[in-house]
Amino acid sequence: MSAQPKVIEDHAENESEMPVTPAPEIPAKAMNPLTDPHQQLRLIEAVLFASADPVEEIALADRLPEGTDLAGLLAELSALYESRGVRLVKVGSAWAFRTAPDLSPYLRLETKVPRALSPAMTETLAIVAYHQPVTRAEIEEIRGKTLSKGTLDLLLEAGWIRPRGRRRTPGRPMTWGTTEAFLDHFGLESLDGLPGLEDLKAAGLLDTRPAITAYGVRPSDDPLPEADSSDEDEELEPLDTGEDAAGDG
């Protein structure tokens, strides 16, 4: 037991003899990188790129040390981007990056804007969906009003209806039906997924169409007739390739 204090004493003496290395001096510029004009320029660039809207000069100045030459930094940054794909431009008292004007023709995007269905198109499409194959005269009888030729043309152009053949009756009228594009657009797997009468009324599509009930549309709790979703519900004359088929409405 008498040797333990001696060991502790020797350890203490060894610690006092260890050399002490002074801490390295950190340059003031490294402690506050925003004192470096290059870093200030990078900060302005990052702020402008990260902002979806033009940034006011006062907002940029608030991020920089007092006395920073903001105007000089903006002029320098603008010069750096003068020949790039984007340029630094002044918008009022704010700044923002904008596409170089000479590149704008190459950046145009064409998007398809879906055309809103008119009431006549909505009614016609619903009648075709529920009563296909259906003729123009039958559509007009169900609607209770004359059908404009342009209505069918627009639905045909949209790819939602197609000719289904000519009915073997006097005059050989063209019949119409829906397409797979119609099912895809309205999220249906088949025509069996069409809403019933009550659903259509709730959507405001059939509030004034009592005559449609005489043509087989059933309440939502009743299944749709199988004939509505079949291409073999009646014998139709196949479509020909002559002008007679193309000129029918």
C-alpha positions as CSV (number, residue, x, y, z in Angstrom):
1,M,0.0,0.0,0.0
2,S,2.9,2.4,0.6
3,A,4.0,2.3,-3.1
4,Q,0.7,3.6,-4.5
5,P,1.2,7.3,-3.5
6,K,4.7,7.2,-5.1
7,V,3.2,6.0,-8.4
8,I,0.6,8.9,-8.4
9,E,3.4,11.4,-7.6
10,D,5.6,10.2,-10.4
11,H,2.6,10.4,-12.8
12,A,2.0,14.0,-11.8
13,E,5.6,14.9,-12.3
14,N,5.5,13.4,-15.9
15,E,2.5,15.4,-16.8
16,S,4.1,18.6,-15.8
17,E,7.1,17.8,-18.0
18,M,4.9,17.2,-21.2
19,P,5.4,20.0,-23.8
20,V,2.3,22.2,-24.5
21,T,1.6,22.9,-28.2
22,P,0.0,26.3,-28.7
23,A,-3.3,26.4,-30.6
24,P,-2.9,27.5,-34.2
25,E,-4.1,31.0,-35.1
26,I,-7.2,31.0,-37.3
27,P,-7.2,33.8,-39.8
28,A,-10.2,36.2,-39.5
29,K,-11.2,35.5,-43.1
30,A,-11.5,31.8,-42.4
31,M,-13.7,32.4,-39.3
32,N,-16.0,34.7,-41.3
33,P,-15.9,33.6,-44.9
34,L,-18.4,36.3,-45.9
35,T,-15.6,38.8,-45.7
36,D,-14.2,37.3,-48.8
37,P,-15.7,39.0,-51.9
38,H,-15.6,35.7,-53.8
39,Q,-17.6,34.0,-51.1
40,Q,-20.0,36.9,-51.1
41,L,-20.4,36.5,-54.8
42,R,-21.2,32.8,-54.4
43,L,-23.7,33.5,-51.7
44,I,-25.6,35.9,-53.9
45,E,-25.5,33.4,-56.7
46,A,-26.9,30.7,-54.5
47,V,-29.7,32.9,-53.1
48,L,-30.8,33.9,-56.6
49,F,-30.8,30.3,-57.9
50,A,-32.7,29.0,-54.9
51,S,-35.5,31.6,-55.2
52,A,-38.5,31.0,-57.4
53,D,-39.1,34.8,-57.5
54,P,-36.9,37.8,-58.0
55,V,-35.0,38.8,-54.9
56,E,-35.0,42.3,-53.6
57,E,-31.7,44.1,-53.2
58,I,-32.5,44.7,-49.6
59,A,-32.9,41.0,-49.0
60,L,-29.5,40.3,-50.5
61,A,-27.9,43.0,-48.5
62,D,-29.3,41.5,-45.3
63,R,-27.3,38.4,-45.9
64,L,-24.0,40.2,-46.4
65,P,-21.7,42.0,-43.9
66,E,-22.4,45.7,-43.5
67,G,-20.6,47.9,-46.0
68,T,-20.5,45.2,-48.7
69,D,-20.4,46.6,-52.2
70,L,-23.6,44.9,-53.3
71,A,-23.9,46.8,-56.5
72,G,-20.4,45.9,-57.6
73,L,-21.0,42.2,-56.8
74,L,-24.2,42.2,-58.8
75,A,-22.4,43.8,-61.7
76,E,-19.7,41.3,-61.6
77,L,-22.1,38.4,-61.4
78,S,-24.1,39.8,-64.3
79,A,-20.9,40.0,-66.4
80,L,-20.1,36.3,-65.5
81,Y,-23.4,35.2,-66.9
82,E,-23.5,37.5,-69.9
83,S,-22.7,34.7,-72.4
84,R,-24.3,31.8,-70.5
85,G,-27.6,30.0,-71.0
86,V,-29.1,32.0,-68.2
87,R,-28.5,35.7,-67.4
88,L,-28.8,37.9,-64.3
89,V,-31.4,40.5,-64.9
90,K,-32.8,43.3,-62.8
91,V,-36.6,43.3,-62.3
92,G,-37.5,46.6,-60.7
93,S,-35.5,46.7,-57.5
94,A,-35.1,42.9,-57.5
95,W,-32.7,40.5,-59.3
96,A,-33.3,37.1,-60.9
97,F,-31.8,34.6,-63.3
98,R,-33.7,34.4,-66.6
99,T,-33.2,32.3,-69.8
100,A,-31.0,34.0,-72.4
101,P,-33.4,35.5,-75.0
102,D,-31.7,33.9,-78.0
103,L,-32.4,30.4,-76.5
104,S,-36.1,30.9,-75.9
105,P,-37.2,29.4,-79.3
106,Y,-35.5,26.1,-78.3
107,L,-37.2,25.9,-74.9
108,R,-40.8,26.1,-76.0
109,L,-43.0,23.3,-74.8
110,E,-46.2,22.2,-76.4
111,T,-48.8,20.9,-74.1
112,K,-52.2,19.5,-74.9
113,V,-55.0,21.5,-73.3
114,P,-58.0,19.4,-72.8
115,R,-61.1,20.9,-74.3
116,A,-64.0,21.2,-71.9
117,L,-67.1,19.3,-72.9
118,S,-70.1,21.4,-73.8
119,P,-73.5,20.3,-72.5
120,A,-74.4,19.0,-75.9
121,M,-71.2,17.0,-76.1
122,T,-71.7,15.6,-72.6
123,E,-75.2,14.6,-73.4
124,T,-74.3,13.0,-76.7
125,L,-71.3,11.1,-75.2
126,A,-73.5,9.8,-72.4
127,I,-76.2,8.6,-74.9
128,V,-73.6,6.9,-77.1
129,A,-72.0,5.2,-74.1
130,Y,-75.3,3.8,-72.8
131,H,-77.1,3.0,-76.1
132,Q,-74.4,2.0,-78.5
133,P,-74.6,1.3,-81.3
134,V,-76.8,4.3,-81.7
135,T,-77.6,6.4,-84.7
136,R,-77.7,10.2,-85.0
137,A,-81.5,10.1,-85.2
138,E,-81.8,8.1,-82.0
139,I,-79.4,10.5,-80.2
140,E,-81.7,13.4,-81.3
141,E,-84.8,11.5,-80.2
142,I,-83.3,10.9,-76.7
143,R,-82.0,14.4,-76.3
144,G,-85.3,15.9,-77.6
145,K,-83.4,18.4,-79.8
146,T,-81.5,18.5,-83.0
147,L,-77.8,17.5,-82.8
148,S,-75.2,19.7,-84.4
149,K,-73.0,17.9,-86.8
150,G,-70.0,19.5,-85.1
151,T,-70.8,17.7,-81.8
152,L,-70.1,14.2,-83.3
153,D,-67.1,15.6,-85.1
154,L,-65.5,16.9,-81.9
155,L,-66.1,13.6,-80.1
156,L,-64.7,11.7,-83.0
157,E,-61.7,14.0,-83.1
158,A,-61.1,13.5,-79.4
159,G,-61.0,9.7,-80.0
160,W,-63.9,9.0,-77.7
161,I,-66.4,7.7,-80.3
162,R,-66.1,5.7,-83.5
163,P,-68.3,4.5,-86.3
164,R,-69.7,1.0,-85.5
165,G,-71.2,0.1,-88.9
166,R,-74.4,0.8,-90.8
167,R,-77.8,-0.4,-89.5
168,R,-79.6,-2.7,-92.0
169,T,-82.6,-0.4,-92.2
170,P,-83.8,2.0,-94.8
171,G,-81.2,4.7,-95.4
172,R,-78.5,2.6,-93.8
173,P,-77.8,5.1,-91.0
174,M,-74.4,5.1,-89.4
175,T,-74.2,3.8,-85.8
176,W,-71.8,5.1,-83.2
177,G,-70.0,3.6,-80.2
178,T,-67.3,4.5,-77.7
179,T,-63.6,3.6,-77.9
180,E,-61.0,2.3,-75.6
181,A,-59.7,5.9,-75.3
182,F,-63.1,6.8,-73.8
183,L,-62.7,4.1,-71.2
184,D,-59.1,5.1,-70.4
185,H,-60.0,8.8,-70.1
186,F,-62.8,8.1,-67.6
187,G,-61.0,5.4,-65.7
188,L,-63.3,2.5,-66.7
189,E,-62.2,-1.1,-67.3
190,S,-65.3,-1.7,-69.4
191,L,-68.7,-0.3,-70.1
192,D,-70.0,-2.3,-67.1
193,G,-68.4,0.4,-65.0
194,L,-70.6,3.2,-66.3
195,P,-72.5,5.0,-63.5
196,G,-76.2,4.5,-63.2
197,L,-79.1,6.9,-63.5
198,E,-78.8,8.3,-60.0
199,D,-75.1,8.9,-60.3
200,L,-75.7,10.8,-63.6
201,K,-78.4,12.9,-62.0
202,A,-76.1,13.7,-59.1
203,A,-73.5,14.9,-61.6
204,G,-76.1,17.2,-63.1
205,L,-76.1,15.4,-66.5
206,L,-79.6,14.0,-66.6
207,D,-81.8,16.4,-64.6
208,T,-83.9,17.3,-67.6
209,R,-83.8,14.0,-69.5
210,P,-86.8,12.0,-68.4
211,A,-87.1,10.5,-71.9
212,I,-83.8,8.7,-71.5
213,T,-85.4,6.2,-69.1
214,A,-87.4,4.8,-71.9
215,Y,-84.2,3.7,-73.6
216,G,-82.9,1.3,-71.0
217,V,-80.8,3.4,-68.5
218,R,-81.4,1.8,-65.1
219,P,-80.8,3.0,-61.6
220,S,-77.3,2.7,-60.2
221,D,-78.2,-0.4,-58.1
222,D,-79.2,-2.3,-61.3
223,P,-76.6,-3.8,-63.6
224,L,-76.3,-2.3,-67.1
225,P,-77.8,-4.4,-69.9
226,E,-75.2,-6.7,-71.4
227,A,-76.2,-5.4,-74.9
228,D,-74.8,-2.0,-74.1
229,S,-71.2,-3.4,-73.7
230,S,-71.3,-5.8,-76.6
231,D,-70.4,-5.3,-80.2
232,E,-72.8,-8.1,-81.2
233,D,-76.0,-6.6,-79.9
234,E,-77.4,-6.4,-83.4
235,E,-76.4,-7.2,-86.9
236,L,-74.8,-4.2,-88.5
237,E,-73.7,-3.7,-92.1
238,P,-69.9,-3.6,-92.1
239,L,-68.3,-0.2,-92.9
240,D,-67.2,0.4,-96.4
241,T,-64.3,2.5,-97.6
242,G,-66.3,4.6,-100.0
243,E,-67.4,8.2,-99.7
244,D,-70.8,7.0,-98.5
245,A,-69.4,5.9,-95.2
246,A,-67.3,9.0,-94.7
247,G,-70.1,11.4,-95.5
248,D,-72.6,10.1,-93.0
249,G,-73.1,11.9,-89.7
